[in-house]
Every structure is written in C-alpha cells, then in structure tokens.
Amino acid sequence: MSWEMVDEGWGRRAVEFATLSEPSNCREYVAVHHRVGVTTGEQLLDVACGSGLALELARARGATCAGIDASQRLVAVAQDRNPNCDIRVGDMENLPWDRETFDVVTSFRGIWGTTPAAVDEAHRVLVSGGRLAITVWGNVGKSPGAWMMSPFRWATEEKVQHQADMVGLGFPGVGEAFLDERGFDVAERFEISSVFEYPDPQTYARGMAATGPAYEAIQSIGEQEFIDRATELAATRVRDGLPLRGQIQLFGYIGTKR
C-alpha cells in the first residue's frame, strides 16, 4: 500500500483519534522520553507522529521537535498542537531532512518489521551517537486488556494476518536483530505497560473506530455495525464508578547509531 493511502484510514476521524484515543498513550510517550533521556536543546524527530501529542510532551522536556506522518489530517492536528515545529506530511521511508540533523528519533508503534527502510532513514538523519527509540506491540492476545483490541479482528482474514505480520518486532531477539542489522547498537528490550481508558462504552466505540486497524474492520462489516458491536462488547466490561480500562503489553527498543 502506498503511504499516501494511510490518510484514508487514519485521517478520516483525526479529531476523534486525537481527543478520544491518543491521550491514553501519554504513559508510553513519557516512559520512552524518560528512558531515552530527551533533554533541553536536543533536536528530536518523531516518525509517524500522528496527531502530535508525543511531540508536545517532548517539547515540555526542552527538545526542539520535528515530525512526519502520512496522514495530512493528523498532521493538521499535530501542527495545531505544536506551532512553530517542523511537522510535515510525507513518507517515513524517504525522510525530507538532511543527513545527521537529529539527536533523537522516536517512533511509537509507527515502525514495523515490514518497514525496514524507515529504520535506514532514521539512521541517516541521526548524528553519530544519536539515539533511536521505538515501541512495538507485545503479546496483545495474552494481555489483560486484549478484549479492547478484539474489534480489529472483525476485518478480513487477510487484513488480520497483515496486522500480525506488522507487529513481529515484539518477539524476543527479533527487534534487536532488526535494528542491529541497520547500524545500531541496541540496548536490552524493555517492557512498557500501556493502558487504554474510556469513560463509557459509547466513547470506547468511537475512539476505537477512529483508528487505522478499526477502519479495516469497518470496510468489512460497515461503520454502524462496528460501533454497535464495540459498544455491546464494552458494556460487558463496565465497572461501577470506574473507567473502562485495558492494559496491553508493549516493548521498547533504544538503538545508538554506530
């Protein structure tokens, strides 16, 4: 699939993704920024930056930030959140920045085993000794919050298999080898506990429907059917006086450019 097509799935409900779905990612963003040591004065690029919340948090640590995403509608939100930052619509496998521009490159579940050229490009734009930090899905099926991700499986069998192929970097040794082969010295894999929270079944359904993987399911069963099924699913998980909550396993890798 051409990178220009990403906006079709991820951008069609950009505002709902930015406000209903992405805020739960703050735990992941903050944990990685802390571990990679983002600090004042560093030049940071976020690859597949989406609606730009990770960039906002990196700026709060004093970094000078840039970002790139394939969805023009998500980029519009990112630019609104991060005025005066260099945020562009483009292809992460063909970055529009010069060699050795950045001290840190991050990507939060945006680089997959099927996109090795994106790692090559990250290596190119990093200074010598610069750091690449990426996160990838862990064992979603065995995570306590696996039920929250189950609507993605309403896509066709082919689409579901493609999703599985994309997230293979979470297996032991695979991510380390993937980065090592592309010129990085890789630290030990670390686990991140990612938590998704929603106030009610209806908001959960809307938040999930705003994501790219959900769009693949929507293409298969229709949007209203997706919303109805997701709302019904979440209704079985309601807890009195508490939010809907699902913990999903993520892994992170930090590589230093050789």
Buried (B, 14 or more C-beta within 10 A) or exposed (E): EEBEEBBEBBBBBBEBBBBBBBEBBBBBBBBBBEBBEBEEEBBBBBBBBBBBBBBBBBBEBEBBBBBBBBBBBBBBBBBEBBEEBBBBBBBBBEBEBEEEBBBBBBBBBBBBBEBBBBBBBBBBBBBEEBBBBBBBBBEBEEBEBBBBBBBBEBBEEEBBEBBEEBBBBBEEEBBBEBBEEBBBEBBEBBEBBBBBBBEEBBBBBBBBBBBBBBBBBBBBBEBEEBBEBBBEBBBEBEEEEEBBBBBBBBBBBBBBBE
